[in-house]
Amino acid sequence: MVAAPDTLLPARMTIEEWANMDEDEPGEFVDGYLVEEEVPICAHEAIVSWFIGELRKWGKPKQAFVFSSDHKFALSPVRGRKPDVSMFAPRERLPYNRALTRTPPRLMVEVLSATPRDVKRDRVEKMSEYARFGVQSYWIVDPPNRSIECYELGVDGRYSRAAMASQGQLVAPGFDNLVLDLDDLWGEVDLLSQDEDEPSET
């Protein structure tokens, strides 16, 4: 097999070798190779941080763990992904010292980046992969359009869109009493500077 153009390392590896790489080493695991991840901008990270905070508020009393984008999932022997945000079902038992999780979380969240390649990866590739892995809920956040799409896994093993919103309060499908204030989310994003130039040092 010829390595993809965005391959970071030329040599094939196993998913266990990917899992044991240094935590500062970027990349996901696709067909035996380490491949590039999207480069997050400030708005992307602000959105991820907001979701982690909101999901933790909902999940902590229920003992539902929320993980950030550094956590590695083995979707199959040849596919490893690091979603922007993931949340496990309440009281899901997770190993203390495991670098790689093979248990599907209750929810995965991806925040779209600007490049067509990354949009395709989140909307097509990961949607199919997460469905096969058994992730019940998959949310896609689209910052340019200021929208959130919530997909639920059906009995046919495919996702169907259960909700979509861009403002106001979104009642998260499949989660008891989880309400997302989208105006608060986008208001936080609006606090970021729109100036592309780096601030001068004084």
C-alpha atoms as a printed R data frame, in Angstrom:
    type eleno elety resid chain resno       x      y      z
1   ATOM     1    CA   MET     A     1   0.000  0.000  0.000
2   ATOM     2    CA   VAL     A     2   1.280  3.465 -0.852
3   ATOM     3    CA   ALA     A     3   1.246  5.915  2.018
4   ATOM     4    CA   ALA     A     4  -1.201  8.800  1.774
5   ATOM     5    CA   PRO     A     5   0.179 12.261  0.910
6   ATOM     6    CA   ASP     A     6  -0.426 13.517  4.438
7   ATOM     7    CA   THR     A     7   1.489 10.644  6.046
8   ATOM     8    CA   LEU     A     8   3.790 11.929  8.782
9   ATOM     9    CA   LEU     A     9   6.024  8.840  9.031
10  ATOM    10    CA   PRO     A    10   6.970  6.659  6.035
11  ATOM    11    CA   ALA     A    11   7.056  3.373  7.947
12  ATOM    12    CA   ARG     A    12   3.981  1.336  8.806
13  ATOM    13    CA   MET     A    13   3.187  0.815 12.460
14  ATOM    14    CA   THR     A    14   0.708 -1.062 14.593
15  ATOM    15    CA   ILE     A    15  -2.087  0.607 16.481
16  ATOM    16    CA   GLU     A    16  -0.333 -0.293 19.739
17  ATOM    17    CA   GLU     A    17   2.797  1.539 18.549
18  ATOM    18    CA   TRP     A    18   0.616  4.555 17.718
19  ATOM    19    CA   ALA     A    19  -0.955  4.402 21.171
20  ATOM    20    CA   ASN     A    20   2.433  4.346 22.866
21  ATOM    21    CA   MET     A    21   3.859  7.330 21.013
22  ATOM    22    CA   ASP     A    22   4.768 10.387 23.037
23  ATOM    23    CA   GLU     A    23   1.661 12.362 23.990
24  ATOM    24    CA   ASP     A    24   3.085 15.449 22.256
25  ATOM    25    CA   GLU     A    25   3.377 13.607 18.931
26  ATOM    26    CA   PRO     A    26   0.500 14.708 16.649
27  ATOM    27    CA   GLY     A    27  -1.388 12.556 14.202
28  ATOM    28    CA   GLU     A    28  -4.090  9.939 13.818
29  ATOM    29    CA   PHE     A    29  -3.710  6.331 12.700
30  ATOM    30    CA   VAL     A    30  -5.063  5.382  9.265
31  ATOM    31    CA   ASP     A    31  -4.396  2.076  7.491
32  ATOM    32    CA   GLY     A    32  -1.158  1.503  9.369
33  ATOM    33    CA   TYR     A    33   0.262  5.001  9.014
34  ATOM    34    CA   LEU     A    34   0.500  8.114 11.146
35  ATOM    35    CA   VAL     A    35  -1.363 10.884  9.294
36  ATOM    36    CA   GLU     A    36  -1.786 14.587  9.826
37  ATOM    37    CA   GLU     A    37  -4.492 16.110 11.959
38  ATOM    38    CA   GLU     A    38  -6.051 19.478 11.259
39  ATOM    39    CA   VAL     A    39  -4.200 22.458 12.713
40  ATOM    40    CA   PRO     A    40  -6.565 24.015 15.273
41  ATOM    41    CA   ILE     A    41  -7.038 27.777 15.267
42  ATOM    42    CA   CYS     A    42  -8.052 29.801 18.308
43  ATOM    43    CA   ALA     A    43 -11.776 29.684 17.455
44  ATOM    44    CA   HIS     A    44 -11.599 25.896 17.145
45  ATOM    45    CA   GLU     A    45  -9.988 25.560 20.571
46  ATOM    46    CA   ALA     A    46 -12.452 27.982 22.162
47  ATOM    47    CA   ILE     A    47 -15.355 25.878 20.871
48  ATOM    48    CA   VAL     A    48 -13.756 22.639 22.076
49  ATOM    49    CA   SER     A    49 -13.142 24.152 25.501
50  ATOM    50    CA   TRP     A    50 -16.760 25.349 25.710
51  ATOM    51    CA   PHE     A    51 -18.134 21.903 24.911
52  ATOM    52    CA   ILE     A    52 -15.867 20.228 27.440
53  ATOM    53    CA   GLY     A    53 -17.101 22.647 30.106
54  ATOM    54    CA   GLU     A    54 -20.778 22.157 29.280
55  ATOM    55    CA   LEU     A    55 -20.519 18.383 29.029
56  ATOM    56    CA   ARG     A    56 -18.622 18.174 32.305
57  ATOM    57    CA   LYS     A    57 -21.326 20.174 34.074
58  ATOM    58    CA   TRP     A    58 -23.889 17.688 32.817
59  ATOM    59    CA   GLY     A    59 -21.779 14.566 33.138
60  ATOM    60    CA   LYS     A    60 -19.923 14.935 36.422
61  ATOM    61    CA   PRO     A    61 -22.950 14.276 38.700
62  ATOM    62    CA   LYS     A    62 -23.689 11.204 36.566
63  ATOM    63    CA   GLN     A    63 -20.059  9.992 36.601
64  ATOM    64    CA   ALA     A    64 -19.745 10.419 32.846
65  ATOM    65    CA   PHE     A    65 -16.148 11.068 31.830
66  ATOM    66    CA   VAL     A    66 -15.394 13.794 29.265
67  ATOM    67    CA   PHE     A    67 -12.103 13.641 27.346
68  ATOM    68    CA   SER     A    68 -10.277 16.125 25.150
69  ATOM    69    CA   SER     A    69  -8.664 15.682 21.734
70  ATOM    70    CA   ASP     A    70  -5.529 14.002 23.105
71  ATOM    71    CA   HIS     A    71  -7.369 10.782 23.901
72  ATOM    72    CA   LYS     A    72  -6.837  7.921 21.446
73  ATOM    73    CA   PHE     A    73  -9.515  5.486 20.306
74  ATOM    74    CA   ALA     A    74  -8.895  2.196 18.488
75  ATOM    75    CA   LEU     A    75 -11.799  2.077 16.054
76  ATOM    76    CA   SER     A    76 -10.351 -1.035 14.407
77  ATOM    77    CA   PRO     A    77  -6.936 -2.736 14.142
78  ATOM    78    CA   VAL     A    78  -5.989 -0.240 11.408
79  ATOM    79    CA   ARG     A    79  -7.876  2.910 12.442
80  ATOM    80    CA   GLY     A    80  -7.153  5.163 15.394
81  ATOM    81    CA   ARG     A    81  -8.796  8.543 15.910
82  ATOM    82    CA   LYS     A    82  -8.643 11.430 18.361
83  ATOM    83    CA   PRO     A    83 -12.001 13.256 18.350
84  ATOM    84    CA   ASP     A    84 -12.093 16.852 19.518
85  ATOM    85    CA   VAL     A    85 -14.339 15.904 22.443
86  ATOM    86    CA   SER     A    86 -15.688 12.579 23.682
87  ATOM    87    CA   MET     A    87 -17.993 11.648 26.536
88  ATOM    88    CA   PHE     A    88 -18.623  8.189 27.921
89  ATOM    89    CA   ALA     A    89 -21.904  6.835 29.194
90  ATOM    90    CA   PRO     A    90 -22.590  7.439 32.900
91  ATOM    91    CA   ARG     A    91 -20.670  5.060 35.162
92  ATOM    92    CA   GLU     A    92 -18.741  3.517 32.260
93  ATOM    93    CA   ARG     A    93 -15.714  1.764 33.803
94  ATOM    94    CA   LEU     A    94 -12.438  2.856 32.175
95  ATOM    95    CA   PRO     A    95  -8.912  1.560 32.887
96  ATOM    96    CA   TYR     A    96  -6.732  3.935 34.880
97  ATOM    97    CA   ASN     A    97  -3.505  3.540 32.910
98  ATOM    98    CA   ARG     A    98  -4.674  2.607 29.400
99  ATOM    99    CA   ALA     A    99  -3.292  4.772 26.564
100 ATOM   100    CA   LEU     A   100  -5.779  3.441 24.012
101 ATOM   101    CA   THR     A   101  -9.528  3.006 24.433
102 ATOM   102    CA   ARG     A   102 -11.389  0.286 22.553
103 ATOM   103    CA   THR     A   103 -14.771  1.031 24.144
104 ATOM   104    CA   PRO     A   104 -16.980  3.391 22.104
105 ATOM   105    CA   PRO     A   105 -17.976  6.510 24.029
106 ATOM   106    CA   ARG     A   106 -21.562  7.680 24.204
107 ATOM   107    CA   LEU     A   107 -20.697 10.842 22.252
108 ATOM   108    CA   MET     A   108 -18.025 12.136 19.921
109 ATOM   109    CA   VAL     A   109 -17.805 15.777 18.836
110 ATOM   110    CA   GLU     A   110 -15.834 17.141 15.892
111 ATOM   111    CA   VAL     A   111 -15.356 20.847 15.146
112 ATOM   112    CA   LEU     A   112 -14.952 21.447 11.421
113 ATOM   113    CA   SER     A   113 -11.839 23.147 10.151
114 ATOM   114    CA   ALA     A   114 -11.659 25.348  7.086
115 ATOM   115    CA   THR     A   115  -9.902 23.056  4.608
116 ATOM   116    CA   PRO     A   116 -11.989 20.806  2.299
117 ATOM   117    CA   ARG     A   117  -9.815 17.829  3.248
118 ATOM   118    CA   ASP     A   118 -10.634 18.218  6.932
119 ATOM   119    CA   VAL     A   119 -14.336 18.784  6.246
120 ATOM   120    CA   LYS     A   120 -14.427 15.558  4.210
121 ATOM   121    CA   ARG     A   121 -12.623 13.707  6.974
122 ATOM   122    CA   ASP     A   122 -15.178 14.760  9.622
123 ATOM   123    CA   ARG     A   123 -18.335 14.607  7.506
124 ATOM   124    CA   VAL     A   124 -17.616 11.455  5.512
125 ATOM   125    CA   GLU     A   125 -14.741  9.360  6.822
126 ATOM   126    CA   LYS     A   126 -15.210  9.792 10.554
127 ATOM   127    CA   MET     A   127 -18.978  9.637 10.352
128 ATOM   128    CA   SER     A   128 -18.715  6.182  8.791
129 ATOM   129    CA   GLU     A   129 -15.941  5.061 11.133
130 ATOM   130    CA   TYR     A   130 -17.681  6.238 14.306
131 ATOM   131    CA   ALA     A   131 -20.901  4.526 13.256
132 ATOM   132    CA   ARG     A   132 -19.094  1.206 12.738
133 ATOM   133    CA   PHE     A   133 -17.347  1.673 16.088
134 ATOM   134    CA   GLY     A   134 -20.727  1.996 17.786
135 ATOM   135    CA   VAL     A   135 -20.694  5.643 18.921
136 ATOM   136    CA   GLN     A   136 -24.345  6.383 19.664
137 ATOM   137    CA   SER     A   137 -24.189 10.170 19.186
138 ATOM   138    CA   TYR     A   138 -22.022 12.167 16.799
139 ATOM   139    CA   TRP     A   139 -22.100 15.960 16.786
140 ATOM   140    CA   ILE     A   140 -20.582 18.138 14.068
141 ATOM   141    CA   VAL     A   141 -19.921 21.788 14.876
142 ATOM   142    CA   ASP     A   142 -19.616 24.087 11.851
143 ATOM   143    CA   PRO     A   143 -18.039 27.398 12.993
144 ATOM   144    CA   PRO     A   144 -18.368 29.368  9.700
145 ATOM   145    CA   ASN     A   145 -22.097 28.573  9.527
146 ATOM   146    CA   ARG     A   146 -22.499 28.695 13.300
147 ATOM   147    CA   SER     A   147 -24.438 25.477 13.365
148 ATOM   148    CA   ILE     A   148 -24.460 22.230 15.311
149 ATOM   149    CA   GLU     A   149 -25.728 18.977 13.826
150 ATOM   150    CA   CYS     A   150 -26.594 16.113 16.173
151 ATOM   151    CA   TYR     A   151 -26.652 12.609 14.691
152 ATOM   152    CA   GLU     A   152 -27.968  9.473 16.391
153 ATOM   153    CA   LEU     A   153 -27.019  5.914 15.468
154 ATOM   154    CA   GLY     A   154 -29.943  3.878 14.159
155 ATOM   155    CA   VAL     A   155 -30.641  0.158 14.299
156 ATOM   156    CA   ASP     A   156 -29.328 -0.053 10.739
157 ATOM   157    CA   GLY     A   157 -25.879  1.045 11.931
158 ATOM   158    CA   ARG     A   158 -26.096  4.451 10.238
159 ATOM   159    CA   TYR     A   159 -26.403  7.966 11.534
160 ATOM   160    CA   SER     A   160 -29.490 10.064 10.990
161 ATOM   161    CA   ARG     A   161 -29.727 13.718 11.928
162 ATOM   162    CA   ALA     A   162 -31.769 14.114 15.105
163 ATOM   163    CA   ALA     A   163 -31.339 17.872 15.608
164 ATOM   164    CA   MET     A   164 -29.735 20.942 14.090
165 ATOM   165    CA   ALA     A   165 -29.552 24.479 15.443
166 ATOM   166    CA   SER     A   166 -27.540 27.658 15.139
167 ATOM   167    CA   GLN     A   167 -28.860 29.820 17.966
168 ATOM   168    CA   GLY     A   168 -30.917 29.753 21.120
169 ATOM   169    CA   GLN     A   169 -31.154 26.595 23.217
170 ATOM   170    CA   LEU     A   170 -30.540 23.171 21.757
171 ATOM   171    CA   VAL     A   171 -32.019 20.243 23.651
172 ATOM   172    CA   ALA     A   172 -29.465 17.510 23.006
173 ATOM   173    CA   PRO     A   173 -31.203 14.407 21.622
174 ATOM   174    CA   GLY     A   174 -30.572 11.277 23.652
175 ATOM   175    CA   PHE     A   175 -29.272 13.088 26.738
176 ATOM   176    CA   ASP     A   176 -31.603 13.659 29.670
177 ATOM   177    CA   ASN     A   177 -31.866 17.390 30.510
178 ATOM   178    CA   LEU     A   178 -28.771 18.397 28.538
179 ATOM   179    CA   VAL     A   179 -29.474 21.835 27.045
180 ATOM   180    CA   LEU     A   180 -26.837 23.761 25.100
181 ATOM   181    CA   ASP     A   181 -26.990 27.556 25.034
182 ATOM   182    CA   LEU     A   182 -25.687 28.277 21.550
183 ATOM   183    CA   ASP     A   183 -25.905 32.029 22.005
184 ATOM   184    CA   ASP     A   184 -23.441 31.664 24.870
185 ATOM   185    CA   LEU     A   185 -21.156 29.536 22.693
186 ATOM   186    CA   TRP     A   186 -21.014 31.971 19.792
187 ATOM   187    CA   GLY     A   187 -20.804 34.914 22.180
188 ATOM   188    CA   GLU     A   188 -17.654 33.396 23.619
189 ATOM   189    CA   VAL     A   189 -16.225 32.899 20.131
190 ATOM   190    CA   ASP     A   190 -17.003 36.551 19.346
191 ATOM   191    CA   LEU     A   191 -14.702 37.614 22.169
192 ATOM   192    CA   LEU     A   192 -11.754 36.529 20.046
193 ATOM   193    CA   SER     A   193 -10.032 39.235 18.063
194 ATOM   194    CA   GLN     A   194 -10.840 39.328 14.349
195 ATOM   195    CA   ASP     A   195  -7.485 40.987 13.612
196 ATOM   196    CA   GLU     A   196  -5.278 38.579 11.664
197 ATOM   197    CA   ASP     A   197  -2.119 40.422 12.692
198 ATOM   198    CA   GLU     A   198  -0.289 39.355 15.812
199 ATOM   199    CA   PRO     A   199  -0.430 42.003 18.552
200 ATOM   200    CA   SER     A   200   2.770 43.981 18.834
201 ATOM   201    CA   GLU     A   201   4.893 43.472 21.922
202 ATOM   202    CA   THR     A   202   5.332 46.485 24.165
